Amino acid sequence: MSLRDDLKAFALNDLDMDYAGVSSVERFSEAPQGYRPTDLLPGAKSVVVMAVRLLEGAVQAISRAHDDGLRHALYIYGTHGYLLTPNLSLNFAAYRMARFFEKKGFAAAPLPSGPGGGGVAFSHRHAAVAAGLGELGWSGLFLTPDYGPRVRLVSVITKADIEPDPLYQGPRICDPASCGVCIAGCPMGALGTEQTNTVVIGGKTYQYGVTNTIKCFAGIEGLLKKTLGLKDLPIPEDPTWDDVNKAREQIDPRQAREAILINRPTYYCGKCLADCPAGK
């Protein structure tokens, strides 16, 4: 088998991943300085992106919490949609994939899973597009053709020179002009209809909606009852980070204990992920 076939078999069979793709570092040439694979691993040639599907029961727990009033279902999504999947399973898989390469003589850097590259200046979502696994939806979430946004991602940068996968060429996965489910369903109104982000990946241009990040964080941290917080905190219609920080100081002590139990405060929403019709 080729190195690409070999690593994919390892990812899918040994590491229990659901998706694996390969991108060349050249496809990141339009990324901002500091966000390119070669910034993190000089001499890098390739990026391997792996993904796992979220459990359907964990995704349904989002709807049960938001739509059916079963708030404690949040613990299912918080544990198995955030804590267990990205922080344990994906990070361990990235570590093992890096060892796979280094045993073959190629330096490799496993990146932390999670939003924003787990704190590292790197986008797993954009890397997944570069690796041919799918495209970006209007919500800014990465979408696979068969399971939509209900996946979690992790990336490994390596000096191994691997033949890249082709970019996704299938039918359009997200058409905001005919859908708009994520826009209408966002409790915070964080997704607009007009402003767009534009990125170039592998010479191909992609556009997706601009998310009001401050509103989104207020939602996923449960700072209002409509986002499953225990009380309405003073979040104005157009909040600033100062507003969010002040609200955090006034959070209900019971909700603060929830954050300790789940080891992550930002799991209260997920509606755009659960509601998206792509891949259903």
N, C-alpha and C positions, 0 to 999 in steps of 0.2 A: 504494500500500500504506500501511497505518497504520504508525506508528513501531514498534509492537511487531512487526509482520510484517517490517518492514525490518531491525530489529536481529537478528531470528532468522535471516533469510536470510543476513545478514552472518556471524553466528556459525557457522551450519551449513555454509555454502558457502565463505566466504573464510577463516575461521579454523579450519576442519576440526574443529569441535566436534561431539559426538554429541547433546547435549541443550542446550536453552536455555529458560529460563523467567523470568517477571517477577513480582515481588511489590511491593505498595505498602508504604511504610514503616509504615503503620498496623498491619500484621500483626505487627510487632515490638513493639507497645506493652507487652506483658507481659515483655519481655526485661529483664534487670537493667540498672540505670543504668550507663552506660559501654559497654554492648554493643549499643546501638541504632544503626541507620544514621545517624540525625541527630546522634549524638554524634561521629561521625567526619566527617560532612559536613553541617554545619548548613544547613537549608533543603532537604535531600534529599527527593525524592518517591518514588523507586523504587529497587529493587534487582534487578539482572540476575544470574542464576546460570547458569553454563555448566559443562558436564561432558564428560569424555571417558571412553570405555570403556578399561579396561586390556586390553592384548593378552592373548588367551587363552593364548598360549605363556608369557607372563610369569606368569600366574596358575598354570598347571600346574607351573611351576618350583617354586612353594611346596610343592606336594604331593610333587614329586620329591625335594626336599631333606628334608622332614620324614618322609615315609612310606617312601621308597625308599632312603634313605641317600645320596643324591647331593648332598652338602652344597654343592659348588661351584655348583649350580644357583641358589644364593642370589644370585649376581652378576647373573643375568638379571632377577630380581625387583627387586633393589636398584637396578639401573640404570634399568630400563624401567617399574618400578612406583612408584618414588620419585623418583630424581634427575632423570631426563629428563622424565617426565610433569608433575609439579607444579612443579618448580623452573624449568623452561624453557618447555615448551609452554603450560601454563596461565597462567603469569605474563605471557608475551608476548601471549597472547590477551586477557587482562584489560587490558593496556596498550593494545592496538589497539582494544578495545571502548570504552575511555575516550576515545581519540582520535576514534572514531566520533561519540560524543556531543558532545565539545567542538567539533568541526568544525560541528556543528549549533547551537552556541551554548549548550549545557548543561554546566555543570561536572560532572565525574565523578571518582570516586576508585577506582582499581583496587586491590583488596586482594591481599596476598600469598597464594598458595596454601599448603596444608599444614594440619596439625592445629592447631586453635585459631586459625584465621585467619592462619596463618603468623607468629604472634607478636603480631598485632593482636587486641584484645579483640572478637572477632566469631566466630560459628559458621557456617561454610559449610554444615554439615549442616542446621542449623535453617533457614538461608536457602533451601536447596534444597526443604525441605518447604513453606516459605512461598511459593515460586515454583511449586508444584504439580507438581514433578518426581517425587514419591514420598513415602515415609514413613520413619520411624525403626524399625530392627529392635531386637530385645531386646538385641543386642550393643552398641547405641548407634551402629552404623554407619548411614549413610543408604542406603536401598534404592530402586532403581528397579524398576518392575514387570517389566521385560523383561531386566534384567541383574543384578539383585540389588545387592550392595554393591561390585561390582567396577568402580567408577568413581572418578574424582578430580574435585574441585570447585574452582571459583573464583567470586568474586563481584565485581561492580562496582556501586558506589553512585552515583546520579546525581540531579541536580536536575530531570531531565526527568520530566514527569508522564505516565506510560505506563499504559494499561489493564492491570491485573494478570491473570495467568492464574488460572483457578479452582484451588482446592486439589484434591489428588488425591482422587477419589471412587470409585476402582475397588475390586476385591476386596482383602481384607487380604493384604498381602505377607508379613508375619511373624506366625506364631501360635506363641508359645513354649510354650503348653500342649500342643501336638501335635508339636512339633519338638525343640528343645533341643540341636540339633547344635553350636551355638557354645558352649554351656555344657559339654557333654561333651568337646568337642575341644580346649578351651583347655589348653595344657600347664601353665600356672601356676595353673589354677583361679581365674582372676581374675573370672569371671562367676558371680554367684549366681542363685538362683531366686526369692527373696522380695522383696528391696528394689527399689524402683522410683524412677526420676526422673519427675517430671511437669512438662510444659511446655505452655503455651497459645500457639498460633500461629494468628493470624487468627481468634480466637474458638473454635478447636477444640482439645480437650485430647488430648495424646499422652503415652503412658507407655512407658518402656523400662527395661531393667535397669541396676542400679548396677554399674559396673566398679571393681574394686580397682585404681586407677591405678598404684600402686607395684608391684604384682605384674605388671601389664601391661608397664610399662617394663622391669622386670627380664627379662621374656620377649623383648621386641622388641630389647633391647640384647644378647641372647645371653649372659646372665650365668650360665647353667647349661647343661650338656650337653643336657638334654632340650629346650632352646630353641635348640639348634645352636651353643652356645658351645663353645670349644675346651677349656674345663675348668670344673669345678664350683666356683663362687666361694661364699663364705659368705653365702648368702641364706637367712634363717630362714623358717619356715612363714608367719609374719605379719610381713613386713619393714617397716621404716621407711625414710624417705629417707636417713637416716644409714647404714643397712645397704647401700643401693644405692650410695651415694657411696663407701663403703669398698671395696665389691666392684669398682667401676670402677677404683680405684687398683691393683687386683691383676690386671687383665685380662691375658690372654696377649698378649705383644708381637706375635705374628702376627695376632691378632684386631684389635689396635690399628691395624696397618698396613692391614687390610681397610677399616677405617673411613676411613682417609685416601684409599684408592683409590676408594672409592665416594662419598666426601665426605659420608657420613651413617652414623652407627653404628646407627641404629634401623631395621633392615630384616630382622631375623632371624626374625620370626614370620610374621604374616599368615594364620595358619590359619583364623581366624574368617571372613576374607574369602574364602579359597579354598574352605572346606568348606560355606559357607552354601548351602542348596538353592534359595533364592529366585532366580528368573530363569534357572534351568538347564533 
